[in-house]
Amino acid sequence: MHDITGSPSRSYGRKGLLAAFDWMHALVVSLVAIVLLFTFAVRIVAVDGDSMLPTLQDHDRLLLSCFADRYDAGDIVVVDRYTDDPLIKRVIAVAGDTVRIDNNRLYINGIYQQEEYIIGYTVQRDLTEEVTVPAGCVFVMGDNRTISKDSRMHEIGMVSCKDIVGRVVCRVWPPNAIRVYKNLDR
């Protein structure tokens, strides 16, 4: 475009500058949204160890939802504050449930649990009698029952829901094993 003198119009330069500011604004807003999302809503964590085999493998990367208001049996959760590293475990029982291990068999509320997802035997460890999960807590165990450090041990015991970082939503790494996790009982 030319003005009446025949020289190029300056309005094209202003439009380009405005477009650049629009792009910069969109970029900044997007980055802030991503930072807020990964700070408060979701997190990515790495599996460290074999306590959740065969469900999760060492070095898998998991996407967590940090907005859970309750946890159900079957949820896979990340727990903090009980050991040096966060624990990734499965919720086995919730507040009010009774848990008993007898002859390597798990009973919840007196009902034997047929758990197709575990490997190894469900040994008692420190859990020598039936226990009731208190309000605001869950009972967690790893799927690889032989080696898992979990609620069967005095060191961990019942896990306060306040100490749960989040619920596993999906495995995002490795790419050939991406999977969405739904609660087994839903």
Secondary structure, DSSP 8 states (H G I E B T S, - for coil): -B-TTSSB-SHHHHHHHHHHHHHHHHHHHHHHHHHHIIIIIEEEEE--SSTTTTTS-TT-EEEEES--S---TT-EEEE-SSSSS-EEEEEEEETT-EEEEETTEEEETTEE---TT-BS----TT--S-EE--TTEEEEE-SBTTT--STTSTTT-SEEGGGEEEEEEEEEESGGG-EE---TT-
